[in-house]
Structure formats: structure tokens, C-alpha cells
Amino acid sequence: MTNSDLLPAGKLPNVLLDHLLRRFSVTDPRLLVGPQMGVDAAVIDMGATCLVAKTDPITFATDAIGWYAVNVNANDIAVMGATPRWFMATVLLPAGKATPALAEAIYEQIAMACAELDVALAGGHTEITVGLDRPIVSGTMLGEVTPERLLRSSNVQQGDDLALLGAVPIEGTALIAREKEADLLARGFDLSLIRRAQGFLHEPGISVVRAAQLAARAAAVHAMHDPTEGGLATGIWEMAQASGVGMAIDFDAVAVPPESQALCAAFGLDPLGLIASGALLVALPPDQTGRLLDACQAAGIPAQIIGQATAPGRELTAQRGGQPIPYPQFAFDEITRVFG
């Protein structure tokens, strides 16, 4: 093995992950939605209802890691049209650094986040682990939905509008501000801007549960997806890949808060490729778009149309600054350039 064989931190490259999922997936007639690119959670037929299951680890945001783990897993349940119900956590604490206070703080965060979402903490596992330099929490969220209300990110239809609810990159902005405060101060950033960016974790927040539930009620939605690692551009690509359609995207319509613009500029990052929990992609027929936008406006949720789904087999196209550009691709999340 050479250095060229080593993979950087973050998700596996899409091509490699797709290869592994296709090679090692096992079929089961009750598994309605299994592992594939661009799909948010597994769906299992339980008869009158469907069980929706998601697992996701948290390795950053260590000062709020328990709260974070609940919310990012709940997001992937909600975008399937399901209600998050039960949460399980594997909590790994670093040997030589773990204290009773650290364990209690993480459990308090988990309990608070579960209470906010009306989710029950159903179990899990906690241990002190050799070889870690910070805590890691791997969460599993279970939810349920009736079959007729189940949504799939793979159900985008040709001609659909693509709406973005929220802004980007909320998650990446909060992570950088919380983990790199000293660095940002040394670069001359105003402390008030840093504090605002740190607060993005809660306001506007990384949860899209409320937005997803509102969208599913307000309009005849075809598909939803929450962009995470790889940012908004990758989330759109995942949706298109899963659905087998093209996309025409106007990135000028994407809301990027000034705090996000400033932090991305400081580290030379593209906001479109930075981890983006807190944003929600919704694909729906154009005759339903007005209903969605009106409901979002009434609820105080920012929403805009950023593109349309094009014919099956078509490429993704984009414009920025009013000019056509190659569709932006990110082999790895931009945040790896900050944290290595």
C-alpha cells in the first residue's frame, strides 16, 4: 500500500461506496428501501406501518455531540415522510480523557434533544475506548410511517421543481466556528460574528424535522433529501442519481448567510460543498410549488426554487453569477480541508 491508496477523512468516495453497496447488498422482500446512493434511510415493511431506520455517527462538534447525534439521525427519518420515534446511541469515550462529567454531559444532550422531538431513548452502548482523541457518538433512529405517506429521495420526476428550504451551509458554519474559534480570532474575526456562527447549530439550527413535516402536509411532494457531507451540490447529485434524472440548478438562488460566506472565504472553501445539515431539498410538481412556498412563508421558513428536474439520463447543469458553469463536484466534503 502506498500513500496514494489512502483515503482522506469523511465519507467514502461515491464511486467506491456505490460499488460496495451493489456488491454486498442482500435482498429481502420486506426491505422496501435498502442501501443505495442518495437514499436517506432503510424502510422495512411491518404490515400496517413501515419501520424507517437510520444510523449516523458524529465525530465533530464535540461540545454538543449528544444533541447533534439525535438531530442528524432524526432528519433522515423525517425526509422519508416518517415520524422519528426511538433513538439508540453507541457512545465511545476516549481512554485517558473520559470523566463522569463528560459522560453525564453527553447523556444530558441526548435526553434534551429527544425531549424536543418527542423521541424515546430506547437503549444503546457506552464504553471507554483506546485510540480516540475525542468522543464519538453513533446514533440509530427508528421511525414509522404508513405506506401511503412514505417518501423516497429516488422519486424525483421529470419536470419537478426543486425547492431549497433553509440556507447553506448551516452545519459547516457552526462546526468551523465552534472548533476553530482561536484560529478565527487570530485571523481578525470579530467575536460577535464567531458567536453568531457558533449559534447556527441551534438557530437557524441543523434540524429539518419541522420543515419536512410541513412540506409533506402542505403539498403533494414527490421526494425530499437533506444534504449533509459533500454539501448542497452533492445532495442534489445524490437525489438525481437515485432518481435517474438530470437537474438544471441555479446556484444564484441559494441562500448563503454572510457568516457562512465569511468563514468559507477565510479557509478557501466553497459553500456548496460544505456539510449542510439544516437545509432541505424538496422535489414536487410545479402546480404544487405555490402551496409549499406559501406554507413556508407562513411558518417563517426560508424557501426558494433553485432548479428543475430534467429528462432521465440527462446531465446535471448549473449556473452561477448568471453564467453557465460545470456542475460543481466534491470528492470529499470541504470541511476536511479545515480538519484534515
DAJO-V728555 format. One record per residue. N is the residue number from 1. RES is the residue in one letter. PHI is phi in whole degrees, -180 to 180 (* if undefined). PSI is psi as a letter, one per 30 degrees, with the letter a starting at -180 (999 if undefined). OMEGA is omega in radians with two decimals (NA if undefined). Layout:
n,res,phi,psi,omega
N,RES,PHI,PSI,OMEGA
N,RES,PHI,PSI,OMEGA
This chain:
n,res,phi,psi,omega
1,M,*,k,3.11
2,T,-114,l,3.11
3,N,-60,f,3.14
4,S,-69,f,3.12
5,D,-84,f,-3.04
6,L,-78,k,3.12
7,L,-96,k,3.09
8,P,-74,l,-3.13
9,A,-63,l,3.13
10,G,116,a,3.13
11,K,-62,l,2.98
12,L,-62,k,3.04
13,P,-55,k,-3.05
14,N,-56,e,-3.11
15,V,-63,e,-3.14
16,L,-67,e,-3.14
17,L,-62,e,3.12
18,D,-60,e,3.11
19,H,-61,e,-3.11
20,L,-67,e,-3.14
21,L,-64,e,3.13
22,R,-69,e,-3.06
23,R,-76,e,-2.96
24,F,-112,g,3.12
25,S,-69,k,3.11
26,V,-116,k,-3.12
27,T,-84,k,3.10
28,D,-151,k,-3.07
29,P,-61,f,3.13
30,R,-89,f,3.11
31,L,-86,j,-3.06
32,L,-75,e,3.08
33,V,-132,j,-3.13
34,G,-110,a,-3.08
35,P,-71,k,3.04
36,Q,-162,l,-3.12
37,M,-62,k,3.02
38,G,82,g,-3.14
39,V,-101,k,-2.97
40,D,-83,e,-3.05
41,A,-156,l,3.06
42,A,-83,l,3.11
43,V,-130,k,-3.08
44,I,-121,k,-3.14
45,D,-72,j,3.12
46,M,-113,g,-3.13
47,G,99,c,-3.12
48,A,-69,f,3.12
49,T,-131,l,3.05
50,C,-112,k,3.02
51,L,-91,k,3.14
52,V,-110,k,-2.99
53,A,-130,k,-3.13
54,K,-142,k,3.00
55,T,-132,k,-3.09
56,D,-155,k,3.10
57,P,-92,l,3.06
58,I,-118,k,-3.11
59,T,-120,f,3.05
60,F,-111,a,3.08
61,A,50,h,-3.01
62,T,-66,f,-3.13
63,D,-78,f,3.11
64,A,-139,h,-2.92
65,I,-66,e,-3.14
66,G,-68,e,3.10
67,W,-61,e,-3.12
68,Y,-61,e,-3.07
69,A,-62,e,3.12
70,V,-64,e,-3.01
71,N,-71,e,-3.11
72,V,-69,e,3.08
73,N,-73,e,3.10
74,A,-63,e,3.12
75,N,-56,e,-3.07
76,D,-71,f,3.02
77,I,-75,e,-3.05
78,A,-65,e,-3.11
79,V,-71,f,3.04
80,M,-88,g,-3.10
81,G,84,g,-3.04
82,A,-98,l,3.08
83,T,-103,k,3.07
84,P,-64,k,-3.06
85,R,-125,e,-2.98
86,W,-133,k,-3.11
87,F,-125,k,3.04
88,M,-128,k,-3.07
89,A,-134,k,2.91
90,T,-100,j,-3.06
91,V,-108,j,3.12
92,L,-109,j,-3.12
93,L,-106,k,-3.04
94,P,-73,k,3.08
95,A,-61,k,-3.13
96,G,87,f,3.13
97,K,-128,f,-3.06
98,A,-73,k,3.08
99,T,-134,l,3.05
100,P,-57,e,-3.14
101,A,-65,e,3.11
102,L,-64,e,3.13
103,A,-61,e,-3.12
104,E,-65,e,-3.13
105,A,-63,e,-3.13
106,I,-65,e,3.13
107,Y,-68,e,3.06
108,E,-62,e,3.12
109,Q,-64,e,3.12
110,I,-61,e,-3.11
111,A,-63,e,-3.14
112,M,-65,e,-3.13
113,A,-66,e,3.11
114,C,-63,e,-3.14
115,A,-64,e,-3.14
116,E,-63,e,-3.08
117,L,-103,g,-3.09
118,D,58,h,3.14
119,V,-111,k,3.12
120,A,-95,k,3.00
121,L,-76,j,-2.96
122,A,-98,f,-3.12
123,G,152,a,3.14
124,G,147,b,-3.08
125,H,-158,k,3.10
126,T,-133,k,3.09
127,E,-152,l,3.02
128,I,-98,k,-2.91
129,T,-117,k,3.07
130,V,-74,k,3.02
131,G,96,f,3.11
132,L,-99,k,3.04
133,D,-108,f,3.12
134,R,-159,l,3.10
135,P,-66,l,3.00
136,I,-131,k,3.07
137,V,-121,k,3.05
138,S,-106,j,-3.06
139,G,-102,l,2.99
140,T,-129,k,3.12
141,M,-113,k,3.07
142,L,-116,k,3.10
143,G,-140,l,3.12
144,E,-143,l,-3.13
145,V,-157,k,3.03
146,T,-76,l,-3.04
147,P,-55,e,-3.08
148,E,-73,f,3.14
149,R,-101,f,-3.14
150,L,-66,k,3.07
151,L,-114,k,3.13
152,R,-127,k,3.09
153,S,-66,f,-3.12
154,S,-90,g,-3.04
155,N,-110,g,3.05
156,V,-67,k,-3.11
157,Q,-108,k,3.06
158,Q,-53,k,-3.13
159,G,94,f,3.12
160,D,-62,k,2.87
161,D,-77,k,3.03
162,L,-114,j,-3.14
163,A,-102,k,3.00
164,L,-112,j,3.05
165,L,-100,k,-3.07
166,G,94,a,-3.10
167,A,-129,l,3.08
168,V,-136,l,-0.13
169,P,-100,j,-3.07
170,I,-62,e,-3.09
171,E,-64,e,-3.12
172,G,-62,e,3.11
173,T,-61,e,-3.13
174,A,-64,e,-3.12
175,L,-61,e,-3.11
176,I,-63,e,-3.10
177,A,-66,e,-3.10
178,R,-78,e,-3.06
179,E,-92,f,-3.02
180,K,-123,h,-3.10
181,E,-58,e,-3.11
182,A,-61,e,3.13
183,D,-62,e,-3.13
184,L,-66,e,3.08
185,L,-63,e,3.12
186,A,-65,f,3.11
187,R,-83,f,3.08
188,G,95,g,3.12
189,F,-72,k,3.08
190,D,-71,k,-3.09
191,L,-62,e,-3.12
192,S,-65,e,3.09
193,L,-66,e,3.13
194,I,-60,e,-3.13
195,R,-64,e,3.10
196,R,-62,e,-3.14
197,A,-66,e,3.08
198,Q,-60,e,-3.13
199,G,-73,f,3.13
200,F,-59,f,3.13
201,L,-57,e,-3.10
202,H,-112,f,-3.11
203,E,-144,j,0.17
204,P,-73,f,3.02
205,G,96,l,-3.12
206,I,-95,f,3.12
207,S,-80,k,3.02
208,V,-118,g,-3.09
209,V,-60,e,-3.13
210,R,-61,e,-3.12
211,A,-65,e,-3.14
212,A,-66,e,3.13
213,Q,-66,e,3.10
214,L,-63,e,-3.11
215,A,-61,e,-3.12
216,A,-66,f,3.12
217,R,-81,e,-2.95
218,A,-80,f,-2.99
219,A,-146,l,3.09
220,A,-82,i,-3.05
221,V,-76,k,3.07
222,H,-88,e,-3.05
223,A,-160,l,3.02
224,M,-137,l,-3.14
225,H,-159,k,3.05
226,D,-107,j,3.13
227,P,-69,k,-3.14
228,T,-124,c,-3.12
229,E,-64,k,-3.05
230,G,92,f,3.01
231,G,76,a,-3.09
232,L,-60,e,-3.10
233,A,-60,e,3.13
234,T,-71,e,3.11
235,G,-60,e,3.09
236,I,-65,e,3.11
237,W,-60,e,3.13
238,E,-61,e,3.12
239,M,-61,e,3.14
240,A,-65,e,-3.14
241,Q,-63,e,-3.12
242,A,-66,e,-3.05
243,S,-94,f,-3.13
244,G,71,h,3.12
245,V,-122,l,2.96
246,G,-91,l,3.09
247,M,-142,k,2.99
248,A,-116,j,-2.95
249,I,-117,k,3.03
250,D,-105,j,-3.10
251,F,-72,f,3.03
252,D,-66,f,-3.12
253,A,-85,f,-3.08
254,V,-83,k,3.12
255,A,-80,k,3.07
256,V,-124,j,-3.11
257,P,-60,l,-3.13
258,P,-59,e,3.11
259,E,-63,e,3.12
260,S,-67,e,3.12
261,Q,-59,e,-3.09
262,A,-67,e,-3.11
263,L,-68,e,3.11
264,C,-65,e,3.12
265,A,-63,e,-3.11
266,A,-63,e,-3.10
267,F,-106,g,3.12
268,G,68,h,-3.07
269,L,-105,l,3.02
270,D,-93,j,-3.12
271,P,-57,f,-3.11
272,L,-73,f,-3.13
273,G,-113,g,-3.08
274,L,-100,k,-3.04
275,I,-44,k,-2.75
276,A,-132,g,3.02
277,S,-54,k,-3.03
278,G,111,f,3.07
279,A,-110,l,3.14
280,L,-134,k,3.05
281,L,-98,k,-3.11
282,V,-130,k,3.06
283,A,-104,k,-3.08
284,L,-157,l,3.12
285,P,-63,k,-3.13
286,P,-56,e,-3.13
287,D,-75,f,3.09
288,Q,-104,f,-3.02
289,T,-61,e,-3.14
290,G,-58,e,3.13
291,R,-62,e,-3.14
292,L,-65,e,-3.09
293,L,-64,e,3.11
294,D,-65,e,3.14
295,A,-65,e,3.12
296,C,-66,e,3.13
297,Q,-62,e,-3.14
298,A,-65,e,-3.11
299,A,-92,f,-3.13
300,G,75,g,3.12
301,I,-104,j,3.11
302,P,-60,k,-3.14
303,A,-151,k,3.09
304,Q,-153,l,3.05
305,I,-84,k,-3.08
306,I,-115,f,3.13
307,G,174,a,3.12
308,Q,-138,l,3.05
309,A,-83,k,-3.13
310,T,-107,a,-2.97
311,A,-63,l,3.05
312,P,-54,k,3.13
313,G,85,f,3.13
314,R,-75,l,3.10
315,E,-77,l,2.98
316,L,-83,k,3.09
317,T,-121,l,-3.06
318,A,-152,l,2.96
319,Q,-137,l,3.14
320,R,-147,k,-3.10
321,G,62,g,3.14
322,G,77,g,-3.10
323,Q,-121,k,3.07
324,P,-62,k,3.09
325,I,-136,l,2.97
326,P,-61,k,-3.13
327,Y,-62,k,-3.09
328,P,-69,k,3.13
329,Q,-125,k,-3.10
330,F,-131,j,3.13
331,A,-63,e,3.11
332,F,-140,l,3.14
333,D,-57,k,3.14
334,E,-59,f,-3.10
335,I,-68,f,3.08
336,T,-66,f,3.10
337,R,-76,f,3.08
338,V,-93,e,-3.04
339,F,-104,f,3.08
340,G,68,999,NA
